[in-house]
Amino acid sequence: MSTANITQLPSPRRLSTSVKEDATSPGMWRVEAVDYARGGIAELTVFVGGAAEQRARAYAQWMYRA
């Protein structure tokens, strides 16, 4: 009887993702993602300059499917 190697895929990440303008710096847009499956590890990406909001939203969609 032969046994095949079984690769276990990582469990899906439970992310809380938001895209919002920084409260203290108008024009600065923040993409925040918190991974609760990994103990609340947070990721933050900041966009400034031309079309910052649109770039932040496109990044969130691409990176986190938010």
Secondary structure in CASP SS format (residue, H / E / C, confidence):
PFRMAT SS
TARGET T0000
AUTHOR 0000-0000-0000
METHOD secondary structure of the structure
MODEL  1
M C 1.00
S C 1.00
T C 1.00
A C 1.00
N C 1.00
I C 1.00
T C 1.00
Q C 1.00
L C 1.00
P C 1.00
S C 1.00
P C 1.00
R C 1.00
R C 1.00
L E 1.00
S E 1.00
T E 1.00
S E 1.00
V E 1.00
K E 1.00
E E 1.00
D C 1.00
A C 1.00
T C 1.00
S C 1.00
P C 1.00
G C 1.00
M C 1.00
W E 1.00
R E 1.00
V E 1.00
E E 1.00
A E 1.00
V E 1.00
D E 1.00
Y H 1.00
A H 1.00
R H 1.00
G C 1.00
G C 1.00
I E 1.00
A E 1.00
E E 1.00
L E 1.00
T E 1.00
V E 1.00
F E 1.00
V C 1.00
G C 1.00
G C 1.00
A C 1.00
A H 1.00
E H 1.00
Q H 1.00
R H 1.00
A H 1.00
R H 1.00
A H 1.00
Y H 1.00
A H 1.00
Q H 1.00
W H 1.00
M H 1.00
Y H 1.00
R C 1.00
A C 1.00
END
